């Protein structure tokens, strides 16, 4: 495997695309193109979580896919340190929407333009995200064909088109979220979400027009790609209603999807095993099943171009 890091913004070293490129071995698919997965870690638009970055990339690489981690624009420069949520969050206007979704579009184009060099199938590139990163992925999957993205980059729709989307405990409906946040008692969850509004949209109470624009569940159409969603019923930060709401919209638009809501588990479980756990409470074997379920779902769309028999098997069968 080759691991390369590419800076996507000359003015912001924080914005990078890390490529995990599988070796082109004659013993595997021997030069034939592989699918790719672009991963957006979560972090409330304050940062990009390491727990939802390299461990996820390596899991997808184990399936035979090239993997890419997008560290998009966030409020903080480094690490997971949160600002003081007891005070109003200072505005950073240069880090607001739509920079994050533009960076995902830029990543999609960058990956596809390297398809030949990297032995990658440009028709099989998915986006994947968790929490706020899941929101960014979902926002892209429901808007990639809209002029406000297309006109920023290219008139070639195929360079922007995602083949599939994988969303873990993603935020999908900001209109609903605003209502939920307003109903929360004063506390850490409410302070975090209000600060996240400022980090992403610039204000604690954005108008409904903007909230609708950044709500993937309200913008699904027939060009939205097939989607795999999972969440937990116990998640108190991003309610499973967000996954259910998006699934309902996908169904209404006749877009293929698969949805799993697991009974137990808090927000931000990532792989839900000790690979990504920072405490034993984040190890949930039933929730960890999401990845194998996703692998089966992906194989229906991203099967590798393998022959029926290997060269060795063909040679052996001739001799016998």
C-alpha positions as CSV (number, residue, x, y, z in Angstrom):
1,X,0.0,0.0,0.0
2,X,1.1,3.5,-0.8
3,X,0.0,6.4,1.5
4,X,0.2,9.9,0.0
5,X,-1.0,13.2,1.4
6,X,-2.2,15.9,-0.9
7,X,-2.9,19.5,0.2
8,X,-6.1,20.8,-1.4
9,X,-5.9,24.4,-0.3
10,X,-2.7,26.4,-0.6
11,X,-3.9,28.9,2.0
12,X,-5.0,26.3,4.5
13,X,-2.6,23.4,5.3
14,X,-5.4,21.8,7.4
15,X,-7.3,20.7,4.2
16,X,-5.8,17.5,3.0
17,X,-6.7,14.3,1.1
18,X,-4.8,11.2,2.3
19,X,-4.8,8.4,-0.3
20,X,-4.5,4.8,0.7
21,X,-3.6,3.2,-2.6
22,X,-3.4,-0.6,-2.8
23,X,-0.5,-2.0,-4.7
24,X,-1.1,-3.2,-8.2
25,X,-0.2,-6.8,-7.7
26,X,-0.2,-9.5,-10.4
27,X,-1.5,-11.9,-7.8
28,X,-4.7,-9.9,-7.2
29,X,-6.6,-8.0,-9.9
30,X,-3.5,-7.3,-12.0
31,X,-3.9,-3.8,-13.2
32,X,-7.7,-3.8,-13.4
33,X,-9.4,-0.8,-11.8
34,X,-10.6,-0.8,-8.2
35,X,-13.4,1.1,-6.5
36,X,-12.6,4.0,-4.2
37,X,-14.1,5.4,-1.0
38,X,-13.7,9.1,0.1
39,X,-14.1,9.3,3.9
40,X,-15.2,12.4,5.8
41,X,-14.6,12.1,9.6
42,X,-16.9,13.7,12.0
43,X,-16.2,16.3,14.7
44,X,-19.1,18.8,14.8
45,X,-17.4,21.0,12.2
46,X,-14.9,21.8,15.0
47,X,-12.3,19.2,13.8
48,X,-11.9,15.9,12.0
49,X,-11.8,12.9,14.3
50,X,-8.9,10.5,14.0
51,X,-11.2,7.7,15.2
52,X,-13.3,8.1,12.0
53,X,-10.3,8.5,9.7
54,X,-7.5,6.0,9.2
55,X,-9.2,3.0,10.9
56,X,-12.1,3.4,8.5
57,X,-9.8,3.8,5.5
58,X,-7.9,0.6,6.5
59,X,-11.2,-1.3,6.8
60,X,-12.3,-0.3,3.3
61,X,-8.8,-1.2,2.0
62,X,-9.2,-4.7,3.5
63,X,-12.2,-5.1,1.1
64,X,-9.9,-4.3,-1.9
65,X,-10.9,-0.7,-2.3
66,X,-8.7,2.4,-2.5
67,X,-9.5,4.7,0.4
68,X,-9.2,8.5,0.8
69,X,-9.5,10.6,3.9
70,X,-10.7,14.2,3.4
71,X,-9.8,16.5,6.3
72,X,-12.0,19.4,5.3
73,X,-12.2,22.9,6.7
74,X,-13.2,23.0,10.4
75,X,-13.4,25.6,13.1
76,X,-10.2,24.4,14.9
77,X,-6.8,24.2,13.3
78,X,-5.6,21.1,15.1
79,X,-6.9,18.4,17.4
80,X,-10.2,17.8,19.1
81,X,-10.0,20.6,21.6
82,X,-13.4,22.3,21.9
83,X,-13.7,26.1,22.5
84,X,-15.2,27.3,25.8
85,X,-18.9,26.5,25.2
86,X,-19.9,28.7,28.2
87,X,-19.2,31.7,26.0
88,X,-20.4,32.8,22.6
89,X,-18.3,31.3,19.9
90,X,-16.2,33.8,17.9
91,X,-17.1,33.9,14.2
92,X,-14.6,32.6,11.7
93,X,-16.3,33.6,8.4
94,X,-13.5,32.1,6.3
95,X,-14.4,28.6,7.5
96,X,-18.1,28.5,6.9
97,X,-20.3,26.5,4.5
98,X,-20.0,25.9,1.6
99,X,-16.2,25.4,1.9
100,X,-16.6,21.8,3.3
101,X,-18.8,20.5,0.5
102,X,-16.7,22.3,-2.1
103,X,-13.7,20.4,-0.7
104,X,-15.5,17.1,-1.1
105,X,-16.3,18.0,-4.7
106,X,-12.7,18.9,-5.3
107,X,-11.6,15.6,-3.8
108,X,-14.0,13.7,-6.1
109,X,-12.6,15.4,-9.2
110,X,-9.0,15.0,-7.9
111,X,-9.5,11.2,-7.4
112,X,-11.2,10.6,-10.7
113,X,-8.5,12.6,-12.6
114,X,-5.9,10.2,-11.2
115,X,-8.0,7.1,-12.0
116,X,-5.6,5.7,-14.7
117,X,-2.5,6.4,-12.6
118,X,-4.0,4.8,-9.5
119,X,-5.8,1.9,-11.2
120,X,-9.1,3.3,-9.9
121,X,-12.6,2.9,-11.5
122,X,-14.0,6.4,-11.8
123,X,-17.5,5.0,-12.1
124,X,-17.2,3.4,-8.6
125,X,-16.2,6.1,-6.2
126,X,-18.3,6.4,-3.1
127,X,-18.5,9.0,-0.3
128,X,-18.6,8.0,3.3
129,X,-19.0,10.1,6.5
130,X,-19.8,10.1,10.2
131,X,-21.7,12.6,12.2
132,X,-20.8,16.1,10.8
133,X,-18.7,14.4,8.2
134,X,-21.8,12.3,7.4
135,X,-23.7,15.5,7.0
136,X,-21.0,16.8,4.6
137,X,-21.1,13.5,2.6
138,X,-24.9,13.5,2.5
139,X,-25.0,17.2,1.5
140,X,-22.7,16.4,-1.4
141,X,-24.7,13.3,-2.5
142,X,-27.9,15.4,-2.7
143,X,-26.4,18.4,-4.3
144,X,-23.5,17.2,-6.6
145,X,-25.6,17.9,-9.7
146,X,-26.8,21.3,-8.6
147,X,-25.4,24.4,-10.3
148,X,-24.1,26.0,-7.1
149,X,-21.5,23.1,-7.0
150,X,-21.1,22.3,-10.7
151,X,-20.5,25.9,-11.7
152,X,-17.7,26.2,-9.1
153,X,-15.7,23.4,-10.6
154,X,-16.6,21.8,-14.0
155,X,-19.4,21.3,-16.5
156,X,-18.6,17.6,-16.6
157,X,-21.2,16.0,-14.4
158,X,-19.5,12.6,-14.4
159,X,-16.4,14.0,-12.6
160,X,-18.7,15.0,-9.8
161,X,-21.1,12.0,-9.7
162,X,-20.8,9.8,-6.5
163,X,-21.6,6.1,-7.1
164,X,-22.8,5.5,-3.6
165,X,-22.9,7.0,-0.1
166,X,-22.3,5.5,3.4
167,X,-23.5,7.4,6.4
168,X,-22.9,6.7,10.1
169,X,-25.0,8.6,12.6
170,X,-25.2,11.5,10.2
171,X,-27.0,14.8,10.7
172,X,-29.4,15.1,7.7
173,X,-32.1,17.7,8.6
174,X,-31.1,21.0,10.0
175,X,-34.7,22.3,10.2
176,X,-35.6,19.4,12.5
177,X,-32.3,19.8,14.3
178,X,-33.0,23.5,15.1
179,X,-36.4,22.5,16.6
180,X,-34.7,19.7,18.6
181,X,-32.0,22.0,19.9
182,X,-34.5,24.6,21.0
183,X,-36.3,22.0,23.0
184,X,-33.2,20.8,24.8
185,X,-32.6,21.9,28.4
186,X,-29.6,24.1,29.0
187,X,-26.5,21.8,29.1
188,X,-23.5,20.4,27.2
189,X,-25.5,18.9,24.3
190,X,-27.4,22.2,23.7
191,X,-24.2,24.3,24.0
192,X,-22.3,22.0,21.6
193,X,-25.0,22.0,19.0
194,X,-25.4,25.8,19.1
195,X,-21.7,26.3,18.8
196,X,-21.6,23.8,15.9
197,X,-24.2,26.0,14.2
198,X,-21.8,28.9,14.5
199,X,-18.8,26.9,13.4
200,X,-20.6,25.7,10.2
201,X,-23.2,28.4,9.4
202,X,-22.0,31.5,11.3
203,X,-24.9,32.0,13.7
204,X,-26.8,30.1,16.4
205,X,-30.2,30.6,14.7
206,X,-29.8,30.6,10.9
207,X,-32.9,31.3,8.9
208,X,-35.1,28.6,7.5
209,X,-34.0,29.1,3.9
210,X,-30.4,28.4,4.8
211,X,-31.3,25.5,7.1
212,X,-33.3,23.9,4.3
213,X,-30.4,24.3,1.8
214,X,-28.1,22.4,4.1
215,X,-30.6,19.6,4.9
216,X,-29.8,16.6,2.8
217,X,-33.1,14.9,3.8
218,X,-35.0,17.9,2.2
219,X,-33.0,17.8,-1.1
220,X,-33.1,14.2,-2.3
221,X,-33.8,13.7,-6.0
222,X,-33.5,10.9,-8.6
223,X,-29.8,11.7,-9.0
224,X,-29.0,10.9,-5.4
225,X,-26.9,7.8,-5.3
226,X,-27.7,4.5,-3.4
227,X,-27.2,5.0,0.3
228,X,-26.3,2.9,3.3
229,X,-27.3,4.4,6.6
230,X,-26.7,3.3,10.2
231,X,-27.3,4.9,13.6
232,X,-28.1,4.0,17.2
233,X,-31.5,4.5,19.0
234,X,-29.7,5.7,22.2
235,X,-27.8,8.5,20.4
236,X,-28.7,11.7,22.3
237,X,-26.6,14.1,20.2
238,X,-27.7,13.3,16.7
239,X,-31.0,11.5,16.9
240,X,-31.6,8.4,14.8
241,X,-34.6,10.4,13.5
242,X,-32.0,12.0,11.1
243,X,-31.3,8.6,9.5
244,X,-35.0,7.8,9.4
245,X,-35.8,11.1,7.9
246,X,-33.3,10.7,5.1
247,X,-34.4,7.1,4.5
248,X,-38.0,8.3,4.1
249,X,-36.9,10.8,1.4
250,X,-34.8,8.2,-0.4
251,X,-37.8,5.9,-0.5
252,X,-40.1,8.7,-1.8
253,X,-37.5,9.4,-4.6
254,X,-37.1,5.6,-5.4
255,X,-33.4,5.8,-4.5
256,X,-32.1,2.4,-3.3
257,X,-31.0,2.4,0.4
258,X,-30.3,0.2,3.3
259,X,-30.9,1.4,6.9
260,X,-29.8,-0.1,10.3
261,X,-30.8,1.4,13.6
262,X,-29.0,-0.5,16.5
263,X,-30.7,-0.5,19.9
264,X,-27.8,0.4,22.1
265,X,-24.9,2.8,21.8
266,X,-24.0,6.4,22.2
267,X,-23.0,8.9,19.5
268,X,-19.6,8.6,17.7
269,X,-19.0,4.8,17.9
270,X,-17.1,4.6,14.6
271,X,-16.2,0.9,14.2
272,X,-17.6,0.2,17.7
273,X,-14.7,-2.1,18.5
274,X,-11.4,-1.7,20.2
275,X,-9.8,-0.5,17.0
276,X,-11.5,2.9,17.5
277,X,-12.7,2.8,21.1
278,X,-11.3,5.4,23.6
279,X,-13.2,3.6,26.4
280,X,-14.8,0.2,26.9
281,X,-18.2,1.9,26.7
282,X,-17.5,2.4,22.9
283,X,-17.1,-1.3,22.3
284,X,-20.5,-2.6,21.0
285,X,-20.3,-5.9,19.1
286,X,-23.8,-5.7,17.8
287,X,-23.2,-2.2,16.4
288,X,-19.8,-3.2,15.0
289,X,-21.7,-5.5,12.6
290,X,-22.5,-2.4,10.6
291,X,-19.3,-2.7,8.7
292,X,-19.8,-6.2,7.5
293,X,-23.4,-5.3,6.5
294,X,-22.0,-2.4,4.6
295,X,-19.4,-4.6,2.9
296,X,-22.1,-6.9,1.7
297,X,-24.2,-4.0,0.5
298,X,-21.2,-2.5,-1.3
299,X,-20.2,-5.7,-3.0
300,X,-23.5,-5.7,-4.9
301,X,-22.3,-2.4,-6.5
302,X,-18.6,-2.5,-6.2
303,X,-17.6,-6.1,-7.0
304,X,-14.0,-6.4,-8.1
305,X,-13.4,-7.4,-11.7
306,X,-12.1,-10.9,-11.0
307,X,-12.0,-13.8,-13.4
308,X,-13.8,-17.1,-12.6
309,X,-10.5,-18.9,-12.1
310,X,-7.0,-17.7,-11.2
311,X,-4.1,-18.4,-13.6
312,X,-2.8,-21.1,-11.2
313,X,-6.2,-22.8,-11.1
314,X,-6.4,-22.7,-14.9
315,X,-2.9,-24.2,-15.2
316,X,-3.7,-26.8,-12.6
317,X,-7.0,-27.8,-14.3
318,X,-5.2,-28.2,-17.7
319,X,-2.6,-30.6,-16.1
320,X,-5.4,-32.7,-14.6
